[in-house]
């Protein structure tokens, strides 16, 4: 009775601990590799205790082995091999561990623990550790193994071990509870071959914890194309401390449709991996999410099982470390050992497909036309070929038939600079000779030299220095296809394999050499490339023009989206180097005043209304910056807009720098340490979004979303329109100054979802003498983000350095008084002074002058003399007038007298012997005083004068 009662008591007392041990704590034990009941770690306890503990026996604490063996309180069924599995315990301080059996169901009779492999042991690639015998075995067909690594390449659902944590880290506005509730539905979403991040402004972390027995690494591929969301990857240990190995945690943006790769070293021990995204929604826009795929973790001590091949792949040999893609027109399901062929007559499959697709009827898009090389008769044949691989059906009633080939046509002439040497190919003219392509080469006339260059007008064959190819970021194997095809008087894009293929043609030019006549001239243009193009698209399409200098890196110079009418484009070559010009075409399946370039000297001139002004912006060429705000997102996240402007760059090179994930946004620090940042943007105008440390719960400020607003300089002018860019001066406060503003126009070749034609930027230079040195940069008050439509950005740069160069028209002279025989002339600037540099004020000049007192004396003397002279002349003429009146009266009286009638005079001549009183009076050339005295004496004598009239008659008598 005592034994039975004790057994019942033992059973009752052990029922709860047993359930706890075999329940939740046993499940945790499988992950922790530890004894759930006794808390045992290491290899010290006796095997019997391990069996009882891990076998799920009911225990009253951790008693001795003898005491437990003495109480046979439970009788469980014997465990079969399929009802348990083996695991390793955690490693002890000496680096050893035990292999123990863990039941899958409640049973007894588990194998005894045995000493396990050392903790750093791992199998080779293609093998797994068979735990029963603790030996490495090859993976079976249809499976693969990385040996010491694990890989996640299927994302139909969230793999085991991954978790989603959504938070709203902004603590500036609102309650944390309400914001956390608003992010409850935000998560990373599996999409088959990849996993997709959230599209809102919540912070969502994709977390995975891995325990490494030795150092390893994590490698993953990602697609990150939208700068309205920032993406970080970092690692923490089991103490939630961030690891040093993730100093470059901020991910770089990738090109549209391109997958980037990122690798980080992992330390031994616990590593908690975080993929975190946070959207910054400036308006109602929808961000493009981050895509993540092919996560590979190296450094696990062993893998006890192999992974099945995902659909579309297979493994047909044991011990495979990877699975192969199924060939075209075949498919496979998960864990396939081989691929199954499609019924090729009616179905097809792309490479790596998990199913077959029905073939459509053939259409005009499924074939293309080419020209054969010219034969000796100067003829070419038109040939029609199906686009390969051919996926359409010709036997359907609605299918289009392939046109017949073989029509012969006259070959086009050779291109300029080449001649036909009576063969099927055109040959370049020898040095010093030229040809227009229709006749033989001729020598240049004396005193001239050939104009070197390449001109392609006819396209019967692809020129020797051009290559064409097809490229797809999805690895659909279009490499063997021609991207472009020749078509007589033009070259056109090929068909490609899929809509997302990039159809590429390259032109390589080893260098540029200007004509001898201008070899010594200075200027920014050394050469140029010009081409005429036209795009005809039934769906969305993009044509890219790219330039590579000295095979370093390829940059997009310009791009055109959608259907474009025939137009020409020219690109200036400013230095002698090896150039590769690339045209890439992609069909996507998603829905005049003078202006001068400013490069080295940053000079600008204009002539308008017969007024010529020259500007020197060299002091502004170092660039300027602006940070405005703060602004807030819809959920209250505070942020600032930071702009960096490089007005003229350095020899045409863009020097404005914006870097992501910085803690000090000073320009000098950004330039000095630019190599340390994860994402650097160089442009004429660039933008970053600054999130202060008090906005998102970070310890330091973050700069993110760095993007280029201007990477092509279009020109500078005083007009408000250049090309298709229009400026509305009223968006800034009107300037009353007589000096016009200068507009610098830029364009960004990067196409965004809202700006199909790319972004444009206009920097308005305004003369303001009150703004010294670099002056001040501002944005429109109505558009604090610098743009009102999201595509065209406006900046007003006011500075004294923006004033034109001074000329003689900008100053005037002031004459001073004559002091001590000297007079000074000063030169002063017109007020307000609206010029800088240029001509200097002339030095003051001094001339000899007479004093005012001397000239007053001279003037008084001359005035007195003039007055006396006038009085004398007046008296003289008055006296003379009186005498003439007297003589006239006397003559009249004599003529009217009857007594003394005389015959009319025959003449006016003086008779012989007659005296002439007038002659006697005026013949004396006396002085003025003498004449006055004579006149007075003569007057007295005339009072008593008697006149004797003599006549010829009396003489005759």
C-alpha positions, 0 to 999 in steps of 0.5 A: 500500500505504501508503495502504491500510494507513493507511486500514485503520489509520484504520478500526480506530482510529476504530471505537470512537470512532465507535460512542461518538459515534453511540451514547450520546453522540449521544443525549445530544447531542440533549438538550444541543444540542452537538457530541458528538465535538468538544465544540463549543459555539457558532458558531465552527467551520467548517460542514464540521467540524459536518457530519462531527461530527454526521454521525457520521463517524469522526474521529481527534480534532478535526483541521483541515477540510483534513485530514479532507476529505483522508481519505475513510475512510467512505462512508455512504448519503445521508441522506433527510429522514425520517432526520434532524431539526433541533435548536438548539445551546445559546445562546452568551454573545451569545444566538445559536445554530445550527440543526443536523441530527441523524441518526436513523440512520447516514447522510451528506450532512446539511444544513449548519448555519444560524444559528438564531432568537434564544434568546428567540424563541417561537411564539404559542399554537396554533403550533409552530416548523417547524425546516426553515424556522424559521417558526411554523406552526399546529397541525393539527386534532386537536392543540394547542400552548401556544406557549411552554409544555408541558402534561402532562394524560395519565397513562396512563404516566409521561411522558418526562422524569419520574422517581421517586426514593424515599428514607427520610430518617430517620437516627435509627434503623436503617441507611440501606441497610435503609430505602432497600431498604424504600422501593424499591417506593414511587413515584408511580403514573399513574392515567389523568387524574392521578398518585397519590402513595405511601401509606406513610411513605417519601419519594418525589419526582416530578422533572422537569427543564426548561430555560427560555430566559426566565422562565416559570411552572409551574401544576398542580392537586392534591388533598391531603385527608389530614393524615397525609401532607405534600406539598411542591413546590420547585425546584432549579437545576442545582447542586442549590440550592433556588430562592428562588421556592419559599418557600411550598413546603408545600401547603395541604389541600384539601376532600374531592373538591376540586382546588386549584391552585398556581402558581410563577414559574420563572427562566430556565435549568435548573429541577428541579421536585420534587413530594415526599410523606412519610407519617407513619403513627401506627398501622396506618392507610392514608393517602389519597394526593396526586393531581396533574394538569394540569401546565403549564410556561410559558417554553420558547423554542419547541416543535417539535411539537404535542400530540395531544388526549387521549381525550374531547377534540377539536380541529377547527380548525388553530392550537388552543391547547386541546382541547375536551371532547366533548359529552354522548353523544359520545366520542373517541379520542386526537388526534381531530378530532371526536367520535363520537356514541353510539347514543343508543337503547342507549348514553350518554356523559358529557361528555368521555368516551372511550367509550360506556356501555350505558343501564340500565333505568329505576328509581324513582331516575330520576324525581322529583315536584314541585308546581305553584304554586297556582292561583286555586282554591287547587289544586296539581298533582302532576307527575312528571319524569325526572331530566335528563339521562335515561340510562335506558331505558323500553322494557326489560321490567324498566323502571319507568314514569313515573307520570301527572301532573296530580292536583289537590290542595288547596294548603297554607296560607301560611307564618306571617307571610304571607297569601293575597291571593286569588292564587297567591302568598302575600304578607308581612304589612305592618309591625306586623301578623301572621298564622299563614298561614291568615287575613288579617293583623291588627294587634298589640294595644296594648302589643305588637309583632310577633315578627319572624322567618321560619318556613317550614312549607309548601313549595309554591314556593321562598321568595323569599330562597332559591336552589337549585343543583347543583354538582360539583367534577368539572365534570360540568355539573349547574349547570342542575339544581335541587338541591332540590325543594319537596314540600308540607310539606317540601323535599327534595334533588333527583336530581342528575346523578351521585352526587358532585354537591352539591345546594345550597339557600341562605337569605339573611337581610340582618340580625337585629333583636331585639324592642324589649323586649330591644334593650338587653339584653346577651347572646350570643344575638341570634337563632337558626335552627332546622330539622328534617331527616331523611336517608334514604340507600341508600349513603353520604351527607353533609348539611352545614350551612354559614354565611357572614357578610357574604359573606366565607367559608363555614364548615361548622357541622355535618354528618351522615353516613348515614341519620338519623332526623327531628331538629331542630337550632338555631344561635345568632346572636350578632351583627347581620350579613348571613347566608347559610345553606347546606344541601348534600347529597351522595351519595358512592359510597364505600363536666342541670345548667346549662351556659352558653356562654362567649364574652366574659366566660368565666364559668360557674356551677352549682347542686348540692346547694344549693351555688352556685359561680361560676367566672371563667376569663377569665385562661385565655381567652388559651389554653394549649399542650401538646407531648408525646412523643416518639413514633415511627412504625413505621419509627422516625420521631420526632415530637411532638404539639403542641396549642393550646387556646383555652378561650373564644376572643374573643367566640366567635371561635376563637383557637387557631392551628396552622400548618404548616411552621414553625420556631418553635412559640411561640404568640406568634410563630404569632399575630404571623406567621400570615399568612406560613404556608402553612396556618393552622388556627384553632379552639378546639382544634387539633393539629400534628405536630412533626418535629424536625430530627434525624428527617427530615434537615431543617435545621429542625423541621417542623410539619405535619398541622395540623388542627382538633379543635374548632370548635364549642363545645357547652357547659360543665358539671360533669357527665361527659356532654353530648349523646353525648360521655362522659368517663371521669374515671378516665383522669386521676388522681382528684382528692380536692378538694371542688371539682368539675371543670368540663368544656368540650365541643367538637366538630369538624365535619370528618369523617374516615375513622375518625371518621364523626361528626367529632371531639370534644374535652373540656377538664377544668378542675381547681382546683389552687392549686399551679399558678399563672398559666396552670397546666399542661395534660396528656393521659391517661398511657394515651393520649399522643396525647390520644385513645384512639380517635382521635375523642375527645380529652381534656385536663386543665388544672390551675390556680389560675385554675380554682378558683371565685370566693371567697365568705363560706364560704371564710374564718372568723374568729379572735378575739384576747385582750383587751389593754389594753382592746382586742380584735382579730378576724382573718379567714383563708382556709380551708385549703387555699384552693380559690378565687380572686378573688371576695370579699376577706378583711374587714379585721380589727376591734377592739372595746373590752374590760375587763381580766381583773384588774378582772373578777376583783375584781368576781367575788370581791366578788360571790362573798363577798356571795353566800356571806354571804347564803346563810349568813344565810338558812340560819340564819333558816330553821333557827330558824323551823323549830325554833319551829314544831316547838315550837308544834306539840308544845305544841298536841298536848299540850294537846289530849290533856290531860283536865283541860283538855278544851275543846270544839272550836273553832268557828273559827280566828279569834282571839277578842276580846281575845286576843293573837297572838304570831306576829303580834307577832313577824313584824309588826315589819319590822326589819333582818336583824340586828334580826330575828336579835336578836329571835329570840334574845331570844324564845327565852329568854322562851319557856322560862318562859312559861305559857299561859293557856287562855281559853274561852267557857265560863269567860267565861260563868260 
